[in-house]
Amino acid sequence: MLNILPGLGLCLVIALLALITSDFFIIGGVTIAILAGIIIGNLIKIPDALSGGIKFSEKKLLPVAIALMGFSLNYTILIELGLPVIIMIICGVAFTISFSMFTGKLLGMDRELNLLVGIGNAVCGSSAIAAAQGVIKTKDEYAGISIGIINLLGTLGIFLLPFLALILPGFSDRESGMLIGNTLQAVGQVTAAGFSIGDEPGKIATIVKMGRVLLISPIVILLNFRKTGKTKTTGRIPGIPVYIILFIIFSIVSSTGIIPARLISILKWISEFSLITAMAATGMNIRFKTLLTSGKKALLTGFITFGGQIVFSTAMIYLLNYLF
């Protein structure tokens, strides 16, 4: 146990600094931690004494972060959305993942990295990528690459989406909020873009975004069965890792409202800090060579997918307004 402390301590320090500095940068603590890890891992030879703790941070803290992430979900939000918006969200997520897989295949990108980029765009950025990576067990650096790309796209989207929402014909505050909530990747990005237009678009965008976040649960379950190809007899729900089961249980419990809001906030903070710590460790395993090879195709796929996602969501909003 003592042999993991030095490496774990390094990852915790990076995570703490990333969390503090995230107040001054719009890219978020997860991306800052990954970037810091990449710089350290490529410019400094990591001593063997640190490797055990770094591996522990990456492999053991990530499942903790994913499980506790369930407390961030509240399924009662579906009542506020209404059927047309729910249809838009589900269709948007399905389209975005499928479009990313199609685009990445055309560009010759690795299928697993392609899937992470698609899920990050479709659902909720870093959290969705971390949850998906934990299930499909891709190369460690793929999570870091896809999170970096998704956060870059989301940062650009903070400025792009409000502009589009204001110039699109027939878009009121409601439609503007729906477009922003159904396209931007992270909750913070959605609130920043939505409330930059006004209170009403900001509130609608946040609600729509939370509807997308709720789809993490079914997606990780589908990914798990896709990975296994068949059920396993393990004495628990077939083939599903324990932390995914806990994630689902925690999200259901959180939705009941029986847990005090203060405790929920603490658990969400622990989840976020665990995720940032795990991503700092992941960053230290990413090499510039990987970024220059896989990263370029992933970045292009991400940009094309994000553009397609915006076009599709806009078309869905016009269609739903016509039908309903």
C-alpha positions in Angstrom: 0.0 0.0 0.0 2.8 2.4 0.8 4.3 2.0 -2.6 1.3 3.8 -4.2 1.5 6.9 -2.1 4.2 8.8 -4.0 2.5 8.4 -7.4 -1.0 8.9 -5.9 0.3 12.1 -4.2 1.5 13.5 -7.5 -1.8 12.8 -9.2 -3.7 14.4 -6.2 -1.5 17.5 -6.4 -2.1 17.9 -10.1 -5.9 17.3 -9.6 -6.0 19.9 -6.8 -4.2 22.5 -8.9 -6.4 21.7 -11.9 -9.5 22.2 -9.8 -8.3 25.5 -8.4 -7.1 26.9 -11.8 -10.4 25.8 -13.5 -12.0 28.8 -12.0 -9.9 31.0 -14.3 -10.1 28.9 -17.5 -13.2 27.8 -19.4 -11.7 24.4 -20.5 -12.5 22.8 -17.1 -10.5 20.9 -14.5 -10.5 17.6 -16.3 -8.9 19.0 -19.4 -6.4 21.0 -17.4 -5.4 17.8 -15.5 -4.9 15.8 -18.7 -2.8 18.6 -20.3 -0.7 18.8 -17.2 -0.2 15.1 -17.1 0.8 15.0 -20.8 3.4 17.7 -20.3 4.8 16.0 -17.2 4.8 12.6 -18.8 6.5 13.8 -22.0 9.1 16.2 -20.6 10.1 14.3 -17.5 11.0 10.6 -17.1 8.6 9.3 -14.5 10.5 7.5 -11.7 9.6 3.8 -11.2 8.7 4.7 -7.6 5.7 6.8 -8.9 4.4 4.2 -11.4 2.4 2.2 -8.9 0.5 5.2 -7.6 -0.1 6.6 -11.0 -1.5 3.3 -12.2 -3.7 3.1 -9.0 -5.0 6.6 -9.7 -5.9 5.7 -13.3 -7.4 2.2 -12.7 -9.0 2.4 -9.3 -10.2 6.0 -8.9 -12.0 6.0 -12.3 -14.6 3.4 -11.2 -15.2 5.4 -8.0 -15.7 8.5 -10.0 -18.2 6.8 -12.4 -20.1 5.1 -9.6 -20.5 8.4 -7.6 -21.5 10.2 -10.8 -24.9 8.6 -10.4 -25.7 11.1 -7.7 -25.5 13.8 -10.3 -28.6 12.4 -12.1 -32.2 13.0 -11.4 -34.7 11.2 -13.6 -37.6 13.4 -12.5 -36.2 16.0 -14.9 -37.9 13.9 -17.7 -41.3 15.2 -16.5 -40.2 18.8 -17.2 -38.9 18.1 -20.7 -42.1 16.8 -22.4 -42.4 14.2 -25.1 -41.2 16.3 -28.1 -38.0 17.3 -26.3 -37.3 13.8 -25.1 -37.7 12.6 -28.8 -35.2 15.3 -29.9 -32.7 14.3 -27.2 -32.9 10.5 -28.0 -32.7 11.1 -31.8 -29.9 13.6 -31.3 -27.8 11.2 -29.3 -28.4 8.3 -31.6 -27.5 10.4 -34.7 -24.4 11.9 -33.2 -22.8 8.6 -32.2 -23.8 7.0 -35.5 -22.5 10.0 -37.5 -19.2 10.0 -35.6 -18.7 6.3 -36.3 -19.4 6.8 -40.0 -17.1 9.8 -40.3 -14.3 8.2 -38.3 -14.5 5.1 -40.4 -14.2 7.2 -43.6 -11.1 8.9 -42.1 -9.6 5.5 -41.0 -9.7 6.3 -37.3 -9.5 3.6 -34.7 -13.1 2.4 -33.9 -12.8 2.6 -30.1 -11.4 6.2 -30.2 -14.1 7.0 -32.7 -16.7 5.7 -30.3 -15.4 7.8 -27.4 -15.4 11.0 -29.5 -19.0 10.2 -30.6 -20.3 9.5 -27.1 -18.5 12.6 -25.7 -20.2 14.8 -28.3 -23.5 13.1 -28.0 -24.0 12.9 -24.2 -22.0 15.0 -21.8 -18.3 15.3 -22.6 -15.8 14.1 -20.0 -18.1 12.2 -17.8 -19.6 10.2 -20.6 -16.2 9.4 -22.1 -14.9 8.3 -18.7 -17.9 6.0 -18.2 -17.7 4.6 -21.7 -13.9 4.0 -21.5 -14.4 2.2 -18.2 -16.7 -0.3 -19.9 -15.1 -0.9 -23.2 -11.5 -0.8 -21.8 -9.9 1.1 -24.7 -6.3 2.2 -24.7 -5.6 4.5 -21.8 -4.6 7.5 -24.0 -7.8 7.3 -26.0 -9.8 8.8 -23.1 -7.4 11.7 -22.7 -7.3 12.4 -26.4 -11.1 12.3 -26.8 -11.7 14.4 -23.6 -9.3 17.0 -24.8 -11.0 17.2 -28.2 -14.5 17.3 -26.9 -13.6 20.1 -24.4 -12.0 22.1 -27.2 -15.2 21.8 -29.3 -17.3 22.7 -26.4 -15.2 25.8 -25.6 -15.6 27.0 -29.2 -19.3 26.2 -29.0 -19.9 28.5 -26.1 -19.4 31.4 -28.5 -20.7 29.8 -31.7 -24.1 28.4 -30.5 -25.5 31.7 -29.0 -24.6 33.4 -32.2 -26.4 30.8 -34.3 -29.4 30.7 -32.0 -29.8 34.5 -32.4 -29.6 34.5 -36.2 -31.7 31.4 -37.1 -35.1 32.4 -38.3 -38.1 31.6 -36.1 -36.0 30.9 -33.0 -37.4 32.2 -29.8 -35.9 31.8 -26.3 -37.3 28.3 -26.1 -35.7 27.1 -29.4 -32.4 28.8 -28.6 -32.2 27.0 -25.3 -33.2 23.7 -26.9 -30.4 24.1 -29.6 -27.7 24.9 -27.0 -28.8 22.2 -24.6 -28.9 19.5 -27.3 -25.5 20.2 -28.7 -22.9 21.6 -26.3 -20.9 18.9 -24.5 -20.5 19.9 -20.8 -23.1 21.3 -18.4 -20.9 24.3 -17.6 -20.6 25.1 -21.3 -24.3 24.8 -21.7 -25.1 27.2 -18.8 -22.4 29.7 -20.0 -23.8 29.7 -23.5 -27.5 29.6 -22.5 -27.5 32.3 -19.9 -25.4 34.6 -22.2 -28.6 35.0 -24.2 -30.9 35.3 -21.3 -32.4 33.6 -18.2 -35.1 31.7 -20.1 -32.8 30.2 -22.7 -30.3 29.4 -20.0 -32.9 27.5 -17.9 -34.3 25.6 -20.9 -30.8 24.7 -22.2 -29.8 23.3 -18.7 -32.9 21.2 -18.5 -32.4 19.8 -22.0 -28.7 19.1 -21.2 -29.6 17.2 -18.1 -32.0 15.1 -20.2 -29.0 14.1 -22.4 -26.9 13.3 -19.2 -29.6 10.8 -18.1 -28.8 8.7 -21.2 -25.4 7.8 -19.7 -27.1 4.8 -17.9 -28.6 3.1 -20.9 -25.5 3.8 -23.0 -23.1 2.2 -20.6 -25.3 -0.8 -20.3 -25.6 -1.2 -24.1 -21.8 -0.8 -24.4 -21.2 -3.5 -21.8 -23.4 -6.0 -23.7 -21.8 -4.9 -27.0 -18.4 -5.7 -25.4 -19.2 -9.0 -24.0 -21.3 -10.2 -26.9 -23.2 -12.5 -24.6 -24.2 -12.7 -21.0 -22.0 -14.1 -18.3 -22.9 -16.0 -15.2 -21.2 -14.0 -12.5 -23.6 -14.0 -9.6 -24.7 -10.4 -10.5 -26.4 -8.7 -13.3 -24.9 -10.5 -16.4 -21.7 -8.9 -17.5 -22.1 -5.5 -15.9 -19.2 -4.2 -13.8 -20.1 -3.5 -10.1 -19.4 0.2 -10.4 -21.9 0.5 -13.3 -24.5 -1.3 -11.1 -23.7 1.2 -8.3 -23.9 4.1 -10.8 -27.5 3.1 -11.8 -28.5 2.4 -8.2 -27.1 5.8 -7.0 -28.9 7.6 -9.9 -32.2 6.0 -8.9 -31.7 6.8 -5.2 -30.7 10.4 -6.1 -33.9 10.8 -8.1 -36.1 9.9 -5.1 -35.0 13.0 -3.3 -34.4 11.2 0.0 -30.7 12.1 0.2 -30.0 15.6 1.6 -28.9 18.1 -1.0 -25.7 18.9 1.0 -24.7 15.2 1.0 -25.4 15.0 -2.8 -23.1 18.0 -3.3 -20.3 16.4 -1.3 -20.6 13.1 -3.3 -20.7 14.9 -6.6 -17.5 16.8 -5.6 -15.8 13.5 -4.6 -16.8 12.1 -8.0 -15.4 15.1 -9.8 -12.2 15.1 -7.9 -11.7 11.4 -8.4 -12.3 11.8 -12.1 -9.8 14.7 -12.4 -7.2 12.7 -10.4 -7.7 9.7 -12.7 -7.4 11.9 -15.8 -4.1 13.4 -14.5 -2.7 9.9 -14.4 -4.1 9.1 -17.8 -2.4 12.2 -19.2 1.0 11.0 -18.0 0.5 7.9 -20.2 -0.2 9.9 -23.3 2.7 10.4 -25.7 3.1 13.3 -28.2 3.5 10.6 -30.9 0.0 9.3 -30.2 -1.4 12.8 -30.3 0.2 13.4 -33.7 -1.1 10.2 -35.2 -4.5 9.3 -33.6 -5.2 12.9 -32.4 -5.4 14.5 -35.8 -8.0 12.1 -37.2 -9.9 12.3 -33.9 -9.9 16.1 -34.0 -11.2 16.2 -37.6 -13.9 13.6 -36.7 -14.9 15.6 -33.7 -15.3 18.8 -35.7 -17.3 17.2 -38.4 -19.5 15.4 -35.9 -20.1 18.5 -33.9 -21.1 20.3 -37.1 -23.5 17.5 -38.0 -24.9 17.5 -34.5 -25.7 21.2 -34.8 -27.4 20.8 -38.2 -29.4 17.8 -37.0 -30.6 19.5 -33.8 -31.6 22.6 -35.7 -33.6 20.5 -38.2 -35.2 18.5 -35.3 -36.3 21.7 -33.6 -38.0 23.0 -36.8 -39.6 19.6 -37.4 -41.0 19.3 -33.8 -42.3 22.8 -33.9 -44.2 21.9 -37.1 -45.5 18.6 -35.7 -46.4 19.7 -32.2 
